[in-house]
Structure formats: C-alpha cells, structure tokens
Amino acid sequence: MKAGAAIREELDNAILGFLSDHGKALYRKLAADPLIMAWQDQANNVSILRLGYNDHGPVHMRIVTLNSLKILGFLRDGGIQPSIVFEKLGTFEDGQAIILLSAMLHDLGMAVARQRHEWHSLIIGMRFVERYLTEFYPDDFEKQVAITAMVQEGIIGHMGHEKIHSIEAGTVLVADGTDMAKGRARLAKSLSTKPTLGDMHRHSANAIREVVIEKGQNRCVHINVRMDDYAGIFQVEEVLMGKLAQSPIQDFVELSVAVRDEPIRRYL
C-alpha cells in the first residue's frame, strides 16, 4: 500500500494532466495551501478516528477532483458543456476552476461534524474561494460572482440533500459517489474492533476493486464498478445511484457493475 504522501503526489500529477496552464496554477495553489491541508487532515481525523467512517481527507478530495475532471471532459466530448459555458458566463477552463474549488473544499466541514457537514464546508471554504478568485480573476467581478455561486452549489450539493441544477455541481455530486474502492475504507476498517455504525459502508467499499470512468457507448460517460464480492453492491445502489438520481448529469451517464468474472450488470 502506498504511503499517503505518495498517493497524493500521484493524484496531483494526474489532476494536472487535465488542466490548462491557468488551471494548473490554481490547482498547485490549492494543493499546497497549508491551511487547506490542515482542514483536510482534521476532517479525516474526525471521520476516521472519531466516527469510524471512510476517508474524507486529502486523498478523498483529490480523487473527487480527478474523477470530476474526467467526467466533465467526457461530457464536453459528448456535446454537454459546463453551465458556465452554456450560460455564456465563462470558458471550459472556468468550469474546471469551479470543479477544482468545489471538490478540494467539499468535505472540510467533516472537521466540525458529520451532520450537515456540507454547510460547514461552505463556511470554512469561502475564505479560500474569495482568496483565489481575487488572485486569478482580478477585477472581473462578474466572473468572480458566477464562479463563487457555482462553487457554493457544488459544495452544498455534494450530499444530494439539496436540489442542484448546474452541470458542475452535478459532476462533483456524482464524482463524490465514485470514490468507493477498497483503499478508502482501509484505515477505518483496520481500526474497527467492534460492530458500529458505518460497518456496511466500510465492508462494502472493501469489496470494490476499482472504479473506471471512461467514454460511454450510448451516453457521454460510463462508470464501471469492478468488485470482488457482492457486498460492493450496497455502495453502488445506496450511495452512487442515490447521488446519480439527484444529479443534473444523470441522463448522460451509464453505470455498470462487474463482479469477478461474472456477466456485467448494467444499471443505467
């Protein structure tokens, strides 16, 4: 198993590969910000050590960022533009900036509490949104407001509790549900010594080998969940499908499950 720092570096490099120079500069700032890093680490402390839940820290937020960028790219390839482009408020690169800010900040509120943590994330994250939009979009106040509003939507919408409408927020919502492979549950599962709330999420995630996001055959995006045991179905049906049902991008996504060498099960 790779150490946390090595995993973060690998994810950082993968994320940078999807970005323009402007996006790379923004992401490098977010990934290296010591205060964001401290909030992400504290979110993980609360999630794993205090509550016994899955990873909600720096690795998870990077995986959600990477998967969001993949999904957004496949949507564009299929003719579905980010809302900021469709509404003539910005470019595809601005849509990626919305993804970066939303995904890298969406779980900071776990440092406070699990319940309604998306709203805590919004409060904590706004200082970073304002700081970096002022730096990267100086004097373009209309774009600052448009991006800020969509980032806020992406953060509060990632649990599927609030109705969201933008492609960007819908992408983050679905990408959050795609981080379900066994690595996410490894530490919490190893620390668990007795039955407790959250066991099903940990055992289900531990059955999932990998989640592959690729171009779809009949829709823009195909999400294939590959697992070693049927316990992983819980994570697909109770988490990912619930997020898809609440996402504006649902009609553009195919979802399938492969259990060992058995025939692929198609959900969407």
Residue pairs with C-beta under 8 A, 6 or more apart in sequence:
1 183
1 186
2 10
4 58
4 59
7 59
8 31
8 58
8 59
8 62
11 59
11 62
11 63
11 65
11 66
12 27
12 31
12 62
14 66
15 27
15 62
15 65
15 66
15 69
16 24
16 27
16 28
18 66
18 69
18 70
18 73
18 96
19 27
19 69
19 93
19 96
20 93
20 96
22 93
22 97
22 136
23 93
23 96
23 97
23 100
25 136
26 97
26 100
26 132
26 136
27 65
27 100
27 104
29 132
29 135
30 36
30 100
30 101
30 104
30 128
30 132
31 62
31 104
33 128
35 128
36 104
36 105
36 108
36 128
37 58
39 108
39 111
39 124
40 57
40 58
40 61
40 107
40 108
41 57
41 58
42 111
43 56
43 57
43 107
43 108
43 109
43 110
43 111
44 55
44 56
44 57
44 58
44 60
44 110
45 111
46 56
46 110
46 111
46 112
46 113
46 114
47 53
47 54
47 55
47 56
47 57
47 107
47 110
47 114
47 188
48 54
48 55
48 56
48 57
48 187
48 188
48 191
49 191
51 114
51 198
52 188
52 191
52 192
52 196
52 197
52 198
52 202
53 114
53 188
53 198
53 201
54 60
54 184
54 185
54 188
54 198
54 201
54 202
54 205
55 179
55 183
55 184
55 185
55 187
55 188
56 107
56 110
57 107
59 183
59 184
60 107
60 179
60 184
61 103
61 104
61 105
61 106
61 107
62 104
63 178
63 179
63 184
64 103
64 106
64 172
64 175
64 176
64 178
64 179
65 99
65 100
65 103
65 104
65 175
67 175
67 178
67 179
67 211
67 213
68 99
68 102
68 103
68 171
68 172
68 175
69 96
69 99
70 175
70 213
71 171
71 174
71 175
71 213
71 221
71 249
71 253
72 82
72 95
72 96
72 99
72 167
72 168
72 171
74 213
74 214
74 215
74 216
74 220
74 221
75 81
75 82
75 167
75 171
75 220
75 221
75 249
75 252
76 82
76 92
77 215
77 220
78 215
78 216
78 219
78 220
78 221
78 252
79 220
80 167
80 220
80 249
80 252
81 92
81 95
81 167
82 92
82 94
82 95
82 98
82 166
82 167
82 168
83 95
83 150
83 165
83 166
83 167
83 168
84 90
84 91
84 94
84 95
84 98
84 146
84 147
84 150
84 166
84 168
85 91
85 92
85 94
85 95
86 167
87 146
89 142
89 143
89 146
90 143
90 146
90 147
94 143
94 146
94 147
95 167
95 168
97 136
97 147
98 147
98 150
98 151
98 154
98 168
99 154
99 168
99 171
99 172
101 125
101 128
101 129
101 132
101 147
101 151
101 154
102 150
102 151
102 154
102 155
102 158
102 168
102 169
102 172
103 154
103 172
103 175
103 176
105 121
105 124
105 125
105 128
105 129
105 151
105 155
106 118
106 121
106 125
106 154
106 155
106 158
106 172
106 176
107 117
107 121
107 158
108 120
108 121
108 124
108 125
109 116
109 117
109 118
109 119
109 120
109 121
109 122
109 123
109 124
110 117
110 120
110 121
111 120
111 124
112 120
112 124
113 120
117 159
118 155
118 156
118 157
118 158
118 159
118 161
118 162
119 156
121 155
121 156
122 152
122 155
122 156
125 151
125 155
126 152
129 147
129 148
129 151
129 152
130 148
133 144
133 147
133 148
134 144
137 143
137 144
137 147
150 166
150 168
150 169
153 164
153 165
153 166
153 168
153 169
154 164
154 166
154 168
154 169
154 172
154 173
156 162
157 163
157 164
157 169
157 170
157 172
157 173
157 246
158 169
158 172
158 173
158 176
159 176
160 173
160 242
160 243
160 245
160 246
160 247
163 246
164 170
164 173
164 246
164 247
164 248
165 248
166 248
167 248
167 249
169 248
170 247
170 248
170 249
170 250
171 247
171 249
173 243
173 246
173 247
174 223
174 240
174 243
174 244
174 247
174 249
174 253
176 243
177 239
177 240
177 242
177 243
177 244
178 211
178 213
178 223
178 240
179 211
180 204
180 205
180 208
180 211
180 225
180 232
180 235
180 236
180 239
180 240
181 205
181 208
181 209
181 210
181 211
182 205
182 206
182 207
182 208
182 209
184 205
185 201
185 202
185 203
185 205
185 206
186 206
188 198
188 202
189 202
189 203
189 206
192 199
192 202
200 234
201 234
201 235
201 239
203 231
204 231
204 232
204 233
204 234
204 235
205 232
205 235
206 231
207 227
207 228
207 229
207 230
207 231
207 232
207 235
208 225
208 226
208 227
208 228
208 232
208 235
209 226
209 227
209 228
210 226
211 223
211 224
211 225
211 226
212 222
212 223
212 224
212 226
213 221
213 222
213 223
214 221
214 222
214 224
215 221
215 222
216 222
216 252
216 253
216 254
217 254
218 254
219 251
219 252
219 253
219 254
219 268
220 252
220 253
221 249
221 252
221 253
221 254
222 253
222 254
222 255
222 256
223 240
223 253
223 254
223 255
223 256
224 256
224 257
224 258
224 264
225 232
225 235
225 236
225 240
225 255
225 256
225 257
225 258
226 257
226 258
227 233
227 257
227 258
227 259
227 260
228 259
228 260
229 259
230 259
232 257
232 259
233 257
233 259
236 255
236 257
236 267
240 255
241 255
241 267
244 250
244 253
244 255
244 268
247 253
250 268
253 268
254 266
254 268
255 266
255 267
255 268
256 264
256 265
256 266
256 267
257 264
257 265
257 267
258 264
258 265
259 265
